[in-house]
Amino acid sequence: MSSKAVIAATSTSDTGSDVSAFPRSMVAGFVKPSNYELFAANGSTITTYGWVTLQPEFGLRRAFPWRFVIANVSQPIIGADFLAHYRLLPDLQKKILMDGKTQIHAKGSADGSEAIESLKVLAIENKYHKILAEFPDLIKATPGARVAKHSTEHYIKTTPGPPVTCRPRRLALDKLKAAKAEFNLLLQEGII
């Protein structure tokens, strides 16, 4: 599922949430529950329904495409994963969101009138919590650009001979549009 939306006006920046989430109630059409589970701060399980690619608009003069978890939450949540990836710094005292890359800031509101659901990838009392806490990269919901910590390069050795080919064909328009959107997202995230 891929689309663009302006969600910044109603979203909540929550540095206590591990992942960014989008309410199931705001997604058009039927979505099936997925096996991926999130946990609230009180330890209760939050059902998820896959992913949706959105581009929040904060008025910071650059694009922020991101893959949000569709979940049973009351409002969109901008989690620590999103804030860290784009170097966005929430200043609660001044009620602004600072872009650490461009030093531009956008006004926000932090009235505290609504309770915010804090989302965790792991249950607090999970027996594997200590082990996974040692390796936080293993449980990141959205992969970012990773730098290799070694000099090993993998390659496939090929032999001379006729190339393996496939007759070129056009993709259906809906599949082409989805493929282009996904490719552009991978480019913007620096994965390719």
SVG drawing of the C-alpha trace seen along z (x, -y; Angstrom):
<svg xmlns="http://www.w3.org/2000/svg" viewBox="-13 -29 51 50">
<polyline fill="none" stroke="black" stroke-width="0.4" points="0.0,0.0 1.6,-3.3 0.3,-6.9 1.3,-10.4 -0.5,-12.3 -0.1,-15.5 -0.3,-14.1 1.8,-16.6 -1.1,-18.8 -2.7,-15.9 0.4,-13.8 2.1,-13.6 5.8,-13.5 6.7,-10.9 10.3,-10.3 9.2,-7.5 7.7,-5.4 10.1,-3.0 8.2,-3.2 6.0,-5.6 2.4,-4.5 -0.7,-5.5 -4.2,-4.9 -6.1,-2.0 -9.2,-4.2 -7.5,-6.7 -6.7,-4.0 -9.2,-3.6 -10.3,-0.1 -10.0,3.2 -6.7,4.1 -5.9,7.5 -4.2,7.9 -0.5,8.8 1.7,11.0 3.8,7.9 2.8,6.8 3.5,3.6 3.2,3.1 1.8,0.1 3.6,-1.4 1.3,0.6 2.3,3.9 -0.9,4.5 -0.6,5.7 -1.5,3.4 -2.7,5.1 -1.0,4.0 -2.2,4.2 0.9,3.9 2.6,0.7 1.7,-2.5 4.2,-4.8 3.4,-8.5 5.2,-11.8 4.5,-14.0 4.7,-17.8 6.2,-19.8 7.0,-23.0 10.7,-22.2 11.4,-22.6 12.3,-19.0 10.6,-15.6 10.2,-13.0 9.0,-9.8 8.5,-7.1 6.9,-3.7 4.4,-3.8 3.0,-0.8 -0.8,-0.7 -2.0,-0.1 -4.9,-0.5 -3.9,-4.0 -6.1,-7.1 -3.8,-9.5 -0.7,-9.4 2.5,-9.0 5.9,-10.2 8.2,-7.8 11.9,-7.9 12.8,-5.9 11.5,-8.7 13.0,-11.5 16.5,-9.8 16.5,-8.9 15.8,-12.5 17.7,-14.2 14.6,-16.0 14.8,-17.4 11.6,-18.2 12.0,-21.1 9.1,-20.8 9.9,-24.1 9.8,-26.2 7.2,-23.9 9.1,-23.6 10.5,-20.8 14.1,-21.6 15.7,-20.1 19.2,-19.1 20.3,-19.0 19.1,-22.4 18.6,-24.2 15.1,-25.2 12.4,-24.9 8.6,-24.5 6.1,-25.6 4.1,-22.9 1.8,-22.5 2.4,-20.6 -0.7,-21.2 -0.6,-17.8 -4.4,-17.6 -4.5,-14.2 -2.8,-11.0 -0.3,-9.7 0.1,-6.0 3.8,-5.1 4.6,-2.2 7.3,0.4 8.6,3.1 9.2,5.4 7.1,6.1 8.8,4.6 8.7,8.0 9.8,10.1 12.4,12.8 14.4,11.9 14.4,8.2 17.9,8.1 19.4,9.9 17.7,7.8 18.6,4.6 22.2,5.4 21.5,5.5 19.0,2.7 19.6,2.8 17.9,6.2 14.5,4.9 14.3,1.6 11.0,1.6 12.1,-0.4 15.5,0.4 17.8,-2.5 21.0,-2.9 23.6,-0.6 27.3,-1.0 29.3,2.3 31.6,2.7 33.9,5.0 35.6,5.2 34.1,8.5 32.4,8.2 30.0,10.9 29.8,11.7 28.5,14.3 31.1,16.0 29.8,16.4 31.1,18.6 31.3,17.7 28.3,18.9 25.0,17.6 23.4,15.1 20.2,16.1 17.4,13.9 13.8,13.2 11.6,11.6 10.9,8.0 7.3,7.1 5.4,4.1 4.1,4.0 0.4,3.3 -0.1,-0.5 -1.0,0.0 2.1,2.3 4.3,-0.2 3.1,-3.0 3.6,-1.0 7.1,0.1 8.1,-3.5 6.8,-4.8 8.8,-2.1 11.9,-2.7 11.7,-6.5 11.3,-5.7 14.4,-3.5 16.3,-6.3 15.2,-8.9 16.1,-6.7 19.5,-6.1 19.1,-2.3 19.9,-2.3"/>
</svg>
